[in-house]
Amino acid sequence: MDEPKKEDSIGEITHYFPNVSAAVVKLFAPLKVGDRIKIAGGGNEFEQEVTSMQIDRNSIEEAKKGDEVGLQVSEKVREGYKVYAV
């Protein structure tokens, strides 16, 4: 399987929970705890490390293409923002 190119989106924000600074990301490529990601949209852009991920409130270490995962995010995001591997 081809690895995604750096400029290819690996996911998209589908929901944001401001009270816990967490986002739901629909993945187009695998992602694991420890990976660095960039989130971009609406004129905003920031990078962060994936420090924790959850599916259905269960902590996981890695997720596969097609999964929808919850991630802690360091800044406010909106639906439709793109997620990139760094």
C-alpha positions in Angstrom: 0.0 0.0 0.0 1.3 3.5 -0.9 2.2 5.8 2.0 0.4 9.1 1.8 2.5 12.0 0.4 3.2 14.7 2.9 0.8 17.2 1.2 -2.0 14.6 1.0 -4.7 15.0 3.6 -4.8 11.9 5.9 -8.1 12.9 7.5 -10.9 15.5 7.9 -12.5 17.0 11.1 -16.1 15.9 11.3 -16.9 17.3 14.8 -15.4 19.5 17.5 -16.1 19.3 21.2 -15.0 22.7 22.7 -15.6 21.7 26.3 -12.9 19.1 26.1 -10.8 20.4 23.2 -11.3 17.3 21.2 -12.1 16.6 17.6 -13.5 13.7 15.7 -11.3 12.9 12.6 -12.4 10.7 9.7 -9.2 9.0 8.6 -8.1 8.5 5.0 -4.8 6.9 6.1 -3.5 5.1 9.2 -2.5 7.2 12.2 -0.9 6.3 15.5 -0.1 7.9 18.9 3.2 9.8 18.6 2.7 10.9 15.0 2.9 14.6 14.2 0.0 16.1 12.3 -0.9 19.5 10.9 -4.5 20.7 11.0 -5.5 23.4 8.5 -8.6 25.2 7.6 -10.4 28.5 7.7 -7.1 30.4 7.4 -5.7 28.7 10.5 -3.0 26.1 10.6 -1.1 24.4 13.4 1.0 21.3 14.2 0.8 19.0 17.1 1.7 15.5 18.3 -1.0 12.9 18.6 -0.9 12.3 22.3 -4.0 10.2 22.6 -6.7 8.7 20.4 -10.0 7.1 21.1 -12.7 5.2 19.3 -16.0 5.0 21.2 -14.3 6.4 24.3 -11.8 3.5 24.4 -8.1 4.6 24.1 -6.2 3.2 21.2 -2.6 3.3 20.0 -3.3 3.2 16.3 -6.1 3.6 13.9 -6.6 2.5 10.3 -8.0 4.1 7.2 -11.7 4.6 7.5 -11.8 4.9 11.3 -13.3 7.9 13.0 -11.2 8.8 16.0 -11.3 11.3 18.8 -8.2 13.4 19.2 -7.2 16.0 21.7 -6.4 19.2 19.8 -4.3 22.1 21.0 -6.4 24.8 19.2 -10.1 25.3 18.2 -11.0 23.5 14.9 -14.1 23.3 12.7 -15.8 20.7 10.7 -14.1 20.3 7.3 -10.6 21.2 8.4 -8.0 18.9 6.9 -5.5 16.8 8.8 -2.0 16.2 7.3 0.9 14.0 8.3 4.0 16.1 9.1 
